Amino acid sequence: MSEPALAPRNAFHGVIAVWVASVVVAITLGILLPEADRVIWLLIAFGAIVLLSFAVQLAYGRAQGFTVRVASSVVGSLVVMGVVSAVFGLAALVTAV
């Protein structure tokens, strides 16, 4: 008898984890940094999130769908960080008026 194949772990959890990390990083940077420095540090943080996305997906050890999972992680993180950045930008406009 052959051993039954183990069910592979769900790789989508890694995508969600990267999105959550990008939300936490964007909000932290938005709160701690002055307005003039936010954009530069958000770009640096996005670069780190891209590297984190590769690391998380490589840790799963599955080649199938790797590109789709990494792309989902990166694009989702870009959208999430963009929305958080827009909220901080609108808040800065409202407080300046």
N, C-alpha and C positions, 0 to 999 in steps of 0.2 A: 504494500500500500504506500502510496505517496503521501507526503505531508501536505495538508491544505495550506495554501498561500495565505499569509497574514494580510489582513486588510491594511492598505497603506494609510498613513496618517493623512488627515485632510489638510492640504497645503493652503487652503484659503484662510486658515487661522493666522498664518504668517502675514498675509496681506492685511488683515484687520489689525494685527499687532503693529505693523509699520504705520498704518493710518493713525492709530492711537498715539504712537510715539511722535508723529508729526504734529498732532494737535497739542500735545503736552509741550513740545519744544516751542511751537509758535506762540502759544499763550504765555509761556514763561518769558520768552524774549520780548514779547509785546509789553509785558508788565514791568520787567526789570530795566529795559533799555530806554534811553531818550529817543524821541521821534527821529532825530537826524541819523541815528545809527541803526535803526531797525531794519531797513532794507538790506544793507550790507550783511548783517548777521543772519537775516532770514535766508539769503542766498547761500551763505556758508552752511547754515543748518540744513538746507535742502540738499546740498552736496553730500553731507553726512547721512542724510536719510536715504539717498540713492545707494550709498555704500552699505548701509544697514539692510536695505531691501535685498541686495545681492547676497549678503551674508546669511540672512534669514532663509532665503530660498535655497541657497547651497547647503544649508544645514539639514534641509529635508531630504536631500540625497535622491531626488527624483528628477530625471531628465525630461519626462513627459510634461509638456506645458510650462516649462521653465520660463520661456520668453513671455508668455502670456501673464504668468504670475508676477514676474518682475515689472512688466509694463503696467499691470493693474496697481501694483504697489506704488510705483513712481507717479503715475498720472493721478491716482487718488490722493497721494500726499501733496502733489502740486495744487490740486483743487482745494484741499483742506487748508493748506497754508495760505493760499490766496484768499479764501473766504475769511480766515482769521485776520489776515493783514488788512483786508477791506474793512472789517469791523473796527479795527483799531484806527484806521484812517478816517472813517466816518466819525468815530468818537472824538478824534482830534479836531475835526472840522466843527463839530457841535460845541465843543468846549471853547473853541477859538471865537465863536460868534457871540 
